[in-house]
Amino acid sequence: MDSRRYLTLSNSKTLPPIPTREEVCGVNISAAGLTVKTKQLGTVPWFEPAIACLSNQSDRQAVYDVKHQAGDKHIIVEFFKDNRPIYDETGQPYAIPSVINETTPTQFRALIIEFLKNKFTPIISYHGDNGENPDDGYPNALRQLPILTELLKGLHPYIYYARLWDGVFYGATPEHIANFGVQFRKLIPNGYLTMEHNSGHIPVGNGGADWAPDGPMSTYDGIMAEFDYGNSIAPNNTLWQVGARYLGPDYRRPPDQPKDDDPSAPFGPNDGRFYLRSGAQYQGVNRGPYYPIAFEWYNIYDWVRLDTTVEDINQQRRYIRNMGWKYVG
């Protein structure tokens, strides 16, 4: 029998065993490449946050089934402020409102429990990727922090909280990225927190010092990286040099990386250019290793616009995995 304890709640019955740190932070997800047939939206190239748009449980079950078939262990949902369109750019099918969001708290909590019962680790994104914009940037994410903390009380050991998407950094100031993590630790000391950055910009600008004990990023447990890479963009330094600094001794130089490009990589386990070497240590508490994920390249953007294929995405994933990334979107 699994020795990990079970958590029983009045409105959830018995949930799965409480997961390990690696099970939560070692993200296993197909961020692009899945196709789901739904009654509400028709057959669509799947985009994770759209789960909050599906009012029919049978449609959500179709998503779960496709993700299980792909081997996914995580699922992303955003805590949208209201029912505004979840993706307001053109050329894709998700300019549609969420139906499960901050204005429907009971349904949102029930959705998280539904994920757990379907054996997925929820990655819950605060609605705040528009830089410093008060409506949907850092101020709103900070406002939502205590709301989500209270709403999901009792479920925190199962959840990976996140600052998504690439408008978080560059976007919010380094001081506000650091402050969000500090405020998170005050409310959920043992919780799990990650964030995404855009191409080539490792948060928050001070190199390895950001990830050192009590550094600005020490309150976070992982990082979700974006790269300039895709069908029309060859591998480049947003992959190579960022990867070397996240993976350290596990980095494997691709054959097409020039010899004079970052010639010392891979870096040794104690080399200061291996940013994540000390693990997540804040206020004397060592929570364990950081978990970097090669999360987003042009696969998501192109996929929801049907401008790429599953074969393209799989080829790009292989390239990234061959660099030493264990966790790939």
Backbone torsions as a table, in degrees:
resi	resn	phi	psi	omega
1	MET	NA	141.7	177.3
2	ASP	-62.1	128.8	-176.3
3	SER	-78.3	-13.3	179.8
4	ARG	-70.7	140.7	-175.2
5	ARG	-72.5	159.1	175.9
6	TYR	-101.4	149.8	179.0
7	LEU	-109.9	123.7	-179.3
8	THR	-115.6	126.8	-179.3
9	LEU	-123.9	153.0	-174.1
10	SER	-61.9	-31.3	-176.8
11	ASN	-108.1	14.9	-177.8
12	SER	-131.8	-6.2	-172.3
13	LYS	57.2	-142.9	-176.4
14	THR	-95.0	126.2	178.9
15	LEU	-94.5	170.4	178.9
16	PRO	-62.8	169.9	175.4
17	PRO	-58.3	147.1	176.8
18	ILE	-62.7	128.5	-174.2
19	PRO	-76.0	163.4	173.6
20	THR	-78.3	168.9	176.3
21	ARG	-57.9	-44.2	-178.5
22	GLU	-66.2	-36.9	179.8
23	GLU	-64.7	-33.0	177.4
24	VAL	-80.1	-49.2	-169.6
25	CYS	-89.3	-19.6	176.7
26	GLY	-83.6	81.9	-168.5
27	VAL	-66.8	128.4	179.2
28	ASN	-124.1	99.1	-171.4
29	ILE	-151.3	146.7	172.5
30	SER	-98.8	90.5	-176.7
31	ALA	-67.8	-20.0	176.0
32	ALA	-149.2	159.4	175.5
33	GLY	105.2	-3.8	179.2
34	LEU	-101.5	141.9	176.4
35	THR	-118.8	131.7	-176.3
36	VAL	-124.7	134.0	176.5
37	LYS	-97.5	115.6	-179.1
38	THR	-122.6	159.3	173.8
39	LYS	-76.6	-36.9	-173.7
40	GLN	-75.2	-43.0	-173.3
41	LEU	-110.2	-5.0	-172.1
42	GLY	80.1	-158.1	178.5
43	THR	-90.9	121.1	-170.8
44	VAL	-131.7	148.1	168.0
45	PRO	-70.0	117.8	-164.7
46	TRP	-70.4	136.7	175.1
47	PHE	-124.7	118.4	-167.6
48	GLU	-49.2	-52.0	-174.4
49	PRO	-62.7	-11.8	-179.8
50	ALA	-66.9	-9.2	175.8
51	ILE	-58.1	-29.2	179.5
52	ALA	-75.1	-6.4	179.4
53	CYS	-96.3	-12.2	-172.2
54	LEU	-90.3	109.5	-177.9
55	SER	-82.9	-16.6	-176.6
56	ASN	-98.3	124.2	-178.1
57	GLN	-63.2	-31.2	179.2
58	SER	-66.1	-32.4	175.1
59	ASP	-68.5	-40.7	177.4
60	ARG	-64.2	-36.5	178.0
61	GLN	-64.4	-35.3	176.2
62	ALA	-61.6	-38.9	176.1
63	VAL	-63.2	-46.9	-178.9
64	TYR	-59.7	-41.8	-177.9
65	ASP	-62.7	-44.9	179.8
66	VAL	-64.5	-40.8	179.6
67	LYS	-66.9	-40.3	176.5
68	HIS	-61.0	-42.1	179.6
69	GLN	-61.8	-30.7	179.6
70	ALA	-84.5	-6.7	-178.9
71	GLY	86.7	12.5	-179.2
72	ASP	-67.1	144.0	176.0
73	LYS	-118.0	-10.9	-177.6
74	HIS	-123.5	158.6	176.2
75	ILE	-143.7	137.3	-177.3
76	ILE	-99.6	134.2	170.1
77	VAL	-137.7	143.3	178.4
78	GLU	-105.1	140.3	177.9
79	PHE	-86.6	73.3	-175.7
80	PHE	-60.4	143.9	-178.7
81	LYS	-62.6	-35.0	-177.7
82	ASP	-158.5	-159.6	-175.1
83	ASN	-97.8	31.4	175.7
84	ARG	-66.2	163.0	177.4
85	PRO	-56.2	137.8	-174.8
86	ILE	-78.7	-21.2	-179.3
87	TYR	-147.8	100.9	-167.9
88	ASP	-96.4	18.5	172.1
89	GLU	-87.8	160.3	-176.3
90	THR	-83.9	167.3	170.9
91	GLY	82.4	16.1	179.8
92	GLN	-149.6	163.0	-168.6
93	PRO	-87.8	11.7	-170.4
94	TYR	-111.8	28.8	170.1
95	ALA	-83.1	56.8	-173.5
96	ILE	-129.3	152.4	-175.6
97	PRO	-80.2	151.2	167.9
98	SER	-73.4	149.5	174.5
99	VAL	-112.6	-12.4	177.9
100	ILE	-122.7	110.8	-170.9
101	ASN	-158.1	-165.0	-176.8
102	GLU	-60.7	-28.4	-179.0
103	THR	-79.4	-7.7	178.2
104	THR	-126.3	65.7	-171.6
105	PRO	-61.1	-38.9	-180.0
106	THR	-62.7	-43.3	178.8
107	GLN	-67.3	-34.4	179.4
108	PHE	-66.3	-46.1	178.1
109	ARG	-61.2	-41.5	179.1
110	ALA	-62.9	-35.6	178.2
111	LEU	-64.6	-40.9	179.0
112	ILE	-63.3	-42.4	177.4
113	ILE	-64.6	-37.3	176.4
114	GLU	-60.4	-42.1	176.1
115	PHE	-57.7	-47.8	-176.4
116	LEU	-62.6	-40.6	179.7
117	LYS	-68.8	-22.4	176.0
118	ASN	-95.2	14.7	171.4
119	LYS	67.0	40.1	172.8
120	PHE	-118.1	142.5	170.0
121	THR	-85.1	120.3	179.1
122	PRO	-73.2	131.7	165.5
123	ILE	-104.0	109.0	-174.1
124	ILE	-105.2	118.3	-179.1
125	SER	-96.1	128.3	168.6
126	TYR	-66.3	147.1	-178.8
127	HIS	-82.6	91.4	-173.8
128	GLY	-170.9	47.7	-177.3
129	ASP	-102.2	8.0	-177.7
130	ASN	-97.4	61.9	175.8
131	GLY	54.7	-124.4	-178.2
132	GLU	-102.9	13.3	-178.4
133	ASN	-62.4	127.2	-177.2
134	PRO	-61.7	-28.6	-176.3
135	ASP	-76.8	-43.9	-174.6
136	ASP	-144.1	30.5	175.4
137	GLY	-117.8	-152.7	-177.3
138	TYR	-51.2	-45.9	-178.4
139	PRO	-58.3	-37.0	-179.9
140	ASN	-72.2	-39.8	176.7
141	ALA	-59.8	-43.0	179.1
142	LEU	-64.4	-39.7	176.7
143	ARG	-61.0	-39.1	-177.8
144	GLN	-75.1	-18.7	-174.6
145	LEU	-55.1	-54.1	178.3
146	PRO	-69.0	-27.1	179.3
147	ILE	-65.5	-49.6	179.0
148	LEU	-66.8	-36.7	179.4
149	THR	-57.9	-45.3	-179.9
150	GLU	-73.6	-42.4	-177.2
151	LEU	-60.2	-38.0	-175.1
152	LEU	-105.4	24.8	177.7
153	LYS	-54.7	132.5	-177.8
154	GLY	93.6	-15.0	-178.4
155	LEU	-109.1	-4.2	-173.1
156	HIS	-54.9	-35.8	-179.0
157	PRO	-63.2	-15.9	-177.3
158	TYR	-95.6	-8.6	-163.3
159	ILE	-113.5	141.2	169.4
160	TYR	-105.6	107.0	177.8
161	TYR	-80.8	148.8	-170.8
162	ALA	-145.9	147.1	165.2
163	ARG	-103.3	95.6	176.0
164	LEU	-113.3	148.8	16.4
165	TRP	-120.5	-137.6	-172.0
166	ASP	-74.0	-6.7	175.1
167	GLY	-80.5	0.8	175.7
168	VAL	-74.5	-45.5	178.0
169	PHE	-150.4	120.6	-7.0
170	TYR	-63.5	142.2	179.6
171	GLY	164.9	-83.2	173.9
172	ALA	-70.6	154.5	179.5
173	THR	-70.6	153.6	175.4
174	PRO	-54.5	-38.3	-179.7
175	GLU	-63.5	-37.6	-178.7
176	HIS	-77.6	-31.4	173.2
177	ILE	-63.2	-44.9	178.2
178	ALA	-64.1	-43.2	-177.6
179	ASN	-64.7	-36.5	178.8
180	PHE	-59.1	-44.6	178.7
181	GLY	-62.0	-40.1	178.4
182	VAL	-62.6	-45.3	-179.8
183	GLN	-66.7	-35.7	176.3
184	PHE	-60.5	-47.2	-178.1
185	ARG	-63.3	-32.0	177.5
186	LYS	-64.6	-36.1	-175.8
187	LEU	-90.3	-38.0	-177.6
188	ILE	-131.4	75.5	-172.2
189	PRO	-56.0	-35.8	-177.2
190	ASN	-103.4	13.3	-179.0
191	GLY	-77.8	178.4	-177.4
192	TYR	-118.2	131.7	-175.0
193	LEU	-138.5	135.1	176.6
194	THR	-135.7	173.9	175.1
195	MET	-154.4	163.8	177.7
196	GLU	-108.8	148.1	171.4
197	HIS	-125.4	159.6	179.2
198	ASN	-85.0	-178.6	-166.8
199	SER	-61.9	124.2	171.2
200	GLY	78.3	8.3	-173.5
201	HIS	-121.8	88.6	179.5
202	ILE	-72.9	125.0	-178.0
203	PRO	-64.8	146.6	-7.0
204	VAL	-118.7	27.3	171.6
205	GLY	115.4	-2.1	-177.1
206	ASN	-111.5	21.7	178.7
207	GLY	64.7	-145.5	-176.7
208	GLY	-61.9	-22.4	-179.9
209	ALA	-62.1	-28.3	179.0
210	ASP	-63.6	-30.0	-173.1
211	TRP	-104.3	2.8	178.6
212	ALA	-74.0	166.0	176.7
213	PRO	-51.5	128.7	-178.4
214	ASP	64.9	12.9	173.5
215	GLY	-72.2	170.6	-176.2
216	PRO	-57.0	-27.2	-179.2
217	MET	-101.6	5.5	-175.0
218	SER	-71.1	-13.7	176.8
219	THR	-83.9	-10.1	178.0
220	TYR	-93.0	156.4	-177.6
221	ASP	-107.3	-15.3	-179.7
222	GLY	-161.8	-179.5	179.6
223	ILE	-143.6	141.1	179.8
224	MET	-115.0	108.7	-169.6
225	ALA	-93.2	144.5	172.1
226	GLU	-112.3	147.5	-178.3
227	PHE	-131.7	152.8	168.2
228	ASP	-85.5	93.6	-175.7
229	TYR	-160.4	138.1	179.9
230	GLY	173.2	-164.4	-174.6
231	ASN	-57.0	-40.1	-175.9
232	SER	-106.4	5.0	-177.6
233	ILE	-124.3	116.0	-178.6
234	ALA	-71.7	158.9	173.9
235	PRO	-53.9	145.2	-171.7
236	ASN	-156.4	-170.0	-174.3
237	ASN	-68.0	-19.9	175.1
238	THR	-66.7	-22.0	171.5
239	LEU	-90.6	-52.9	-169.1
240	TRP	-68.7	-56.2	-173.4
241	GLN	-74.2	-35.7	175.1
242	VAL	-65.7	-45.1	-179.7
243	GLY	-59.4	-42.7	-179.5
244	ALA	-60.9	-36.9	-176.8
245	ARG	-79.2	-24.5	175.2
246	TYR	-86.1	-34.8	-171.6
247	LEU	-96.1	-19.8	177.5
248	GLY	56.6	-126.5	-177.1
249	PRO	-66.5	-15.0	179.3
250	ASP	-84.6	-6.5	-179.3
251	TYR	-69.9	134.3	177.0
252	ARG	-118.4	118.5	-177.5
253	ARG	-64.9	126.2	174.2
254	PRO	-68.1	152.0	-178.7
255	PRO	-63.6	-21.5	-179.6
256	ASP	-94.5	4.4	173.6
257	GLN	-79.8	121.9	-177.9
258	PRO	-56.6	146.3	-176.6
259	LYS	-63.3	-30.5	-179.4
260	ASP	-90.6	6.6	176.4
261	ASP	-94.7	112.7	-178.9
262	ASP	52.2	54.5	-169.6
263	PRO	-61.8	-22.0	-179.5
264	SER	-82.2	-13.9	-179.6
265	ALA	-74.4	141.8	6.0
266	PRO	-75.2	149.7	-178.0
267	PHE	-90.0	149.1	178.6
268	GLY	-69.5	167.4	-174.8
269	PRO	-64.0	-21.4	180.0
270	ASN	-109.8	7.3	179.9
271	ASP	-73.3	132.8	-178.6
272	GLY	-62.8	-15.6	177.3
273	ARG	-82.3	-6.4	169.3
274	PHE	-91.3	94.5	-168.4
275	TYR	-63.6	-33.0	-170.3
276	LEU	-95.3	17.0	-168.9
277	ARG	-65.2	-31.4	-173.5
278	SER	-87.4	-11.3	-176.1
279	GLY	77.4	176.6	-173.4
280	ALA	-84.4	97.7	-178.5
281	GLN	-123.4	119.7	-178.4
282	TYR	-139.4	128.1	179.6
283	GLN	51.1	45.1	175.0
284	GLY	80.7	-0.3	179.6
285	VAL	-105.5	122.4	176.4
286	ASN	-97.1	107.0	-175.8
287	ARG	-82.5	-15.4	-177.7
288	GLY	125.3	-173.2	-175.6
289	PRO	-69.6	156.0	168.1
290	TYR	-75.5	152.8	179.5
291	TYR	-122.6	101.3	175.5
292	PRO	-85.5	140.5	175.1
293	ILE	-127.4	132.1	171.3
294	ALA	-77.7	86.7	-164.0
295	PHE	-85.8	-53.6	-167.9
296	GLU	-134.6	125.3	164.8
297	TRP	-121.8	-149.3	-177.7
298	TYR	-77.6	7.8	-178.4
299	ASN	-64.5	-43.7	-178.3
300	ILE	-68.7	-49.3	-179.2
301	TYR	-56.4	-48.7	-178.5
302	ASP	-72.0	-37.0	-174.9
303	TRP	-62.4	-47.3	-177.0
304	VAL	-71.0	-12.3	175.5
305	ARG	-102.0	6.1	179.8
306	LEU	57.5	35.5	179.0
307	ASP	-102.8	10.9	176.5
308	THR	-146.7	172.9	-178.3
309	THR	-123.2	164.9	175.8
310	VAL	-59.8	-38.2	179.5
311	GLU	-63.0	-42.7	176.8
312	ASP	-59.0	-48.0	-177.0
313	ILE	-62.5	-43.7	-179.8
314	ASN	-64.5	-37.6	178.1
315	GLN	-64.5	-42.0	179.2
316	GLN	-66.1	-39.7	176.7
317	ARG	-61.3	-42.4	179.8
318	ARG	-60.6	-42.9	178.7
319	TYR	-58.5	-46.4	-177.6
320	ILE	-67.5	-43.1	178.0
321	ARG	-62.0	-37.8	-179.6
322	ASN	-66.6	-17.4	175.0
323	MET	-77.1	-11.5	179.6
324	GLY	113.5	-1.2	178.3
325	TRP	-69.4	125.3	176.6
326	LYS	-83.1	-33.9	-175.5
327	TYR	-115.6	119.2	-173.2
328	VAL	-133.5	135.9	-178.9
329	GLY	-78.0	NA	NA
